């Protein structure tokens, strides 16, 4: 069982339990703690698998007093079940919707001075009980909120109000962690570390099963991206460009996904991914620069990443994609034009490779295979006639004549001499 699946199982047990308890879920910023929690409680509500029928979510980010926290818990209370204990979704209402059922009531309560403390305590005492409470962003709380006060509130919710409380935070970035650790055993009943692998994160972030979804997922795994939020942003980047290249070749579509994945990673997780400036130099230029000065540890790491990912340098099309990722404003015409030009270059390169491969039976065998050689050369040049240079044609004719295949040489000349054929120079 993957780490994220193990965490999921424990959260589901917590949601089903009728006994009041406190669960702490810790993990780095952006790995998907809040996303996973919201998804699981929504699913549990839809399936009628919640041990308690009320729920409040509050983020401590931007709040500056315990009174504000209490007020937010009361204000954000939502009823997850109807009278017959069916999920609200069964009544064609959105589960965990943005509707706050108490908004009309709390809006008339004074929210200034001492009134906020009195009104929040009154509202909190009146309606918050026997429910699930999610307290998020303890590590980003306002400067005026003390950790011990939050932990005291959590204890009161569990012991006096029979609430089940889940606490979401990035423990490593928690200011005052020594205080948190000191009270941990008394307050927290169980602790889960949310540290998904790249494969785990992709599984939960990308729900599609189409080829584009699969390619995005494979690219993210190859880069080791385990941040669910970043993966979802990368997917949105790709999907936004997808309509612009709908009529392009598969090679261009694959390049688009490949490039946007690593460029999106650079934008959304700059502390881990190579910076945009690093892509300006191709590998050979980096080697030349490294002869003059020693590469930093970061540059060595970035080189290893781009080598493994096979992202060597920015071509003209990649440069347009980079402009979009960096600035956030897509130039549709420029992207389309660059994709069309890139498509032509890819087709030309593939044609030249196919023409070169047409000579393999001659270069790669000592067998008496004159017929095979002649047929291979003619087929390669005729199939890719638009990209046959005069030099290649001349060398091919001489080779066919040297093998006494004059008829093949003449047929090839006549074929390429037709008006419909475009013979390019070198």
Helices and strands as residue ranges (DSSP letters): H 3-16, E 22-26, H 33-46, E 54-59, H 66-75, E 78-79, G 88-91, H 103-106, H 114-127, E 132-136, G 138-140, H 147-159, E 164-169, G 171-173, H 177-187, E 190-193, H 198-205, H 211-223, H 228-242, G 243-245, H 250-268, G 276-280, H 283-292, H 297-309, H 316-327, H 332-357, H 360-363, H 370-383, G 385-387, H 390-402, H 406-416
